[in-house]
Amino acid sequence: MAIKHAIAALSLVMLFLATARAGAGENASPQGGDADTPFFGVSLGVKGAFGGNFVTDPDNAPDWAIIYDDGAGGIGGGGGLYTEFRILKGHLGLEFDLIFEKNKNWSSITFNNLVEMDWIFTFNAVRMPLLLEGNVENDLVRGSLSVGPEFVVGTGASTDIQVTEGSQYIDENDLQALRNRFTATKQTDTYICFGLGLAIKVWKLAITIDMRYAYNLTQPSEYDDRVEYSGSETDLDVETIASNSMDLRILLGVAYELGF
C-alpha cells in the first residue's frame, strides 16, 4: 500500500511539472528552452542525506517476543558521491550514488509494567541507488521523478539498552549483563526507491534537493528470521538483523555539470 501511495504522489508531481513546462514553453522564445540544452549531460557531485527510519512488526511473533513488540523507529544519515547521466536534452537520466550512512533505531519494551527500556541497534551501511529519471528542465531549474533499485550493504552493527522509566527496579549489573546478551548482525538488502528532485543551476554548478522513499524488498517478514535466541531461559541471548523496513531521506547536494 505504501508503494502505491508513493507511485501516485510521484505521478501527480510529474504531471504538474510537465504541465508547468508546457505552459512555460508557450511563452518562451525560440532561442530558449530545449534549444539551449545539450543533448547529453553529465553531473559529478556530492550529496548529504538525513531522515527517518521505520522497522515494521514482523509476522508470527511469539507472545513472549522481546523486541519488535511495537515496531522500531529511528534516524539515519550520511553523505557521499554521485554521478548522473542525461540524454534527450536532459529529459531522460540515470543516477548512481555512493552514500555512506549511519542508522540508529529504537524498540521500546516494557517489563512487568514497571521498567521501560529502549533496545537500540545502530548500523553502518553503504547505499547504492541506481535510479532511472524523468526530467523537466529549463535554463534555471530541473525537476525530476526517479525510480529504481537501491542496494544497501551493511558494514557493521552494534547495540545498547537504555532504561527510560523504572531504573530503581533494575540492578545496574543485571542491566549490563542484559546489554552483553543483546547483539545485532549486519545485513545487505535490496530496496525499491522512489525520488523527487530539484536542481537549481548556477553557472556550471547544480544545487540539488531530493526527497526519497525506499522500501525494503528483502528484509525477512517472519519474526524467527529476524530475531535469533540462544542460551538459557535465565540467560537468554538475543540477536537481531540490523536493517530498516523503509526509510525517508532528504538529500542536499552540489554538482559540476557538463553538456555535449
C-alpha positions in Angstrom: 0.0 0.0 0.0 2.8 2.4 0.8 4.4 1.8 -2.6 1.1 2.5 -4.3 0.8 5.8 -2.5 4.3 6.8 -3.3 3.8 6.0 -7.0 0.5 8.0 -7.1 2.2 11.0 -5.4 5.2 11.0 -7.7 2.9 10.7 -10.8 0.9 13.7 -9.7 4.1 15.7 -9.2 5.4 14.7 -12.6 2.1 15.7 -14.2 2.4 19.1 -12.5 5.9 19.6 -13.7 5.1 18.6 -17.2 2.1 21.0 -17.3 4.2 23.8 -16.0 6.9 23.1 -18.5 4.4 23.1 -21.3 2.9 26.4 -20.1 6.3 27.9 -19.9 7.1 26.7 -23.4 4.2 28.5 -24.9 5.6 31.8 -23.7 9.3 31.1 -24.4 11.3 32.5 -27.3 12.5 30.1 -30.0 16.0 30.5 -28.6 15.1 29.4 -25.1 14.3 26.0 -23.5 15.4 22.9 -25.3 17.3 24.8 -27.9 20.0 25.7 -25.3 20.0 22.3 -23.6 22.8 19.9 -24.6 21.6 16.5 -25.9 24.0 14.7 -23.5 24.7 15.9 -19.9 26.8 14.7 -17.0 26.8 15.7 -13.3 29.5 14.9 -10.8 28.9 15.9 -7.3 28.4 15.2 -3.6 25.3 14.7 -1.5 24.4 14.6 2.2 21.4 12.8 3.5 19.3 12.8 6.6 15.9 11.3 7.5 13.8 8.8 9.4 13.8 5.0 9.6 11.0 2.6 10.4 11.0 -1.2 11.1 7.7 -2.9 10.8 6.4 -5.6 13.2 7.4 -9.0 11.9 4.9 -11.7 11.3 4.1 -14.6 13.7 5.9 -13.1 16.7 5.5 -15.3 19.8 3.7 -13.9 22.8 6.9 -13.8 24.8 8.8 -11.9 22.0 11.3 -9.5 23.5 11.8 -6.9 20.7 9.7 -5.5 17.9 6.6 -5.6 20.1 5.6 -2.3 18.6 7.9 -1.9 15.6 11.0 0.3 15.8 11.8 3.8 14.6 14.9 5.9 14.4 17.0 8.2 12.3 19.7 7.9 9.7 22.1 10.0 7.6 25.4 10.3 5.9 27.0 11.5 2.7 28.9 10.6 -0.4 29.4 10.9 -4.1 27.0 10.8 -7.0 27.0 10.9 -10.8 24.2 11.5 -13.2 23.9 10.9 -17.0 21.2 12.6 -19.1 20.2 12.2 -22.7 17.4 13.6 -25.0 18.2 17.1 -23.9 18.0 16.2 -20.3 14.6 14.5 -20.3 15.9 11.0 -19.5 18.5 10.4 -16.9 20.3 7.7 -14.9 21.8 8.4 -11.4 24.1 6.4 -9.3 25.0 7.3 -5.7 27.6 6.0 -3.2 26.3 7.2 0.2 28.0 6.2 3.5 25.3 6.2 6.2 24.8 5.5 9.9 21.4 4.4 11.3 20.0 4.2 14.8 16.7 2.6 15.7 14.8 2.2 19.0 12.5 -0.6 20.0 10.6 0.3 23.2 9.9 -2.6 25.6 8.1 -2.7 29.0 8.7 -5.4 31.6 6.1 -6.2 34.3 4.6 -2.7 33.8 7.4 -1.3 35.9 10.5 -1.0 33.7 10.6 0.6 30.3 13.6 0.2 28.1 14.8 1.2 24.6 16.6 -1.6 22.9 18.8 0.2 20.4 20.6 -1.1 17.4 23.0 1.0 15.4 24.3 0.0 12.0 26.5 1.5 9.3 25.8 0.9 5.6 26.7 1.9 2.1 23.7 2.9 0.0 24.0 2.5 -3.8 20.8 3.6 -5.6 20.6 3.2 -9.4 17.7 5.5 -10.4 16.0 6.0 -13.8 14.9 9.6 -14.0 12.3 11.6 -16.0 13.3 15.3 -16.1 11.6 18.6 -16.9 14.0 21.5 -17.1 14.7 25.0 -18.4 17.7 27.3 -18.1 17.4 27.8 -14.4 16.0 24.6 -12.8 15.5 20.9 -13.4 12.7 18.8 -11.8 12.9 15.1 -11.8 11.0 11.9 -10.8 13.0 8.8 -10.3 12.6 5.1 -9.5 15.0 2.2 -9.3 16.7 -0.4 -7.1 18.8 0.7 -4.1 21.4 -1.7 -2.7 22.1 -1.2 1.0 25.2 -3.1 2.2 25.6 -3.3 5.9 29.2 -2.7 7.1 28.8 -3.0 10.9 26.3 -3.2 13.7 26.2 -2.6 17.4 23.6 -2.5 20.2 22.7 -0.8 23.5 19.9 -0.9 26.1 18.8 2.3 27.9 16.3 2.4 30.8 13.7 5.2 30.2 11.5 4.5 33.2 11.8 2.5 36.4 15.5 2.4 36.7 15.1 1.9 40.5 13.7 -1.6 39.8 16.7 -3.0 38.0 20.2 -3.6 39.2 23.0 -2.0 37.1 24.9 -5.3 37.0 21.8 -7.1 35.6 21.3 -4.3 33.1 24.9 -4.6 31.9 24.6 -8.4 31.6 21.4 -7.8 29.5 23.3 -5.4 27.3 26.1 -8.0 26.7 23.5 -10.6 25.7 21.8 -8.3 23.1 23.6 -8.2 19.7 22.9 -7.3 16.1 24.3 -8.6 12.8 24.8 -6.6 9.7 22.5 -7.2 6.7 22.6 -6.5 3.0 19.2 -5.7 1.4 17.7 -4.5 -1.8 15.1 -1.7 -1.7 12.8 -0.1 -4.3 13.5 3.6 -4.2 11.2 6.5 -5.4 12.6 10.0 -5.7 11.5 13.6 -6.3 14.3 16.0 -7.1 15.0 19.6 -7.9 18.3 21.0 -9.3 19.0 24.8 -9.3 21.5 25.8 -11.9 24.2 28.3 -11.0 26.9 28.8 -13.7 28.2 25.2 -14.3 27.0 24.0 -10.9 23.8 22.5 -9.8 22.4 22.7 -6.2 20.3 19.7 -5.7 17.4 18.9 -3.3 16.0 15.4 -3.3 13.3 13.5 -1.3 13.5 9.7 -1.4 11.3 7.0 -0.1 12.8 3.5 0.0 11.0 0.2 0.8 13.0 -2.9 1.7 12.2 -5.8 -0.6 14.4 -8.4 1.0 14.0 -7.9 4.8 12.6 -11.2 6.3 8.9 -10.9 7.2 8.9 -13.7 9.8 9.9 -13.0 13.4 12.1 -16.1 13.6 14.0 -15.0 10.5 14.8 -11.5 12.0 15.5 -12.5 15.6 17.6 -15.4 16.9 17.5 -16.6 20.5 20.2 -18.8 22.2 21.4 -19.6 25.7 19.1 -20.5 28.7 15.8 -19.0 29.8 17.6 -17.2 32.6 20.5 -16.0 30.4 18.8 -15.5 27.1 20.9 -14.2 24.2 19.1 -12.1 21.6 20.4 -11.3 18.2 18.6 -9.2 15.6 19.4 -8.3 12.0 20.1 -4.6 11.6 18.1 -3.1 8.7 15.2 -0.9 8.0 11.8 -1.9 6.6 11.5 1.6 5.0 13.1 5.0 5.2 12.6 8.5 4.1 15.5 10.8 3.2 16.1 14.4 2.4 19.3 14.9 0.3 21.2 18.1 -0.3 24.0 18.2 -2.9 26.1 20.2 -5.3 27.5 19.0 -8.6 29.6 20.2 -11.5 27.7 19.8 -14.8 29.0 19.2 -18.3 27.0 19.2 -21.6 27.7 17.9 -25.1 
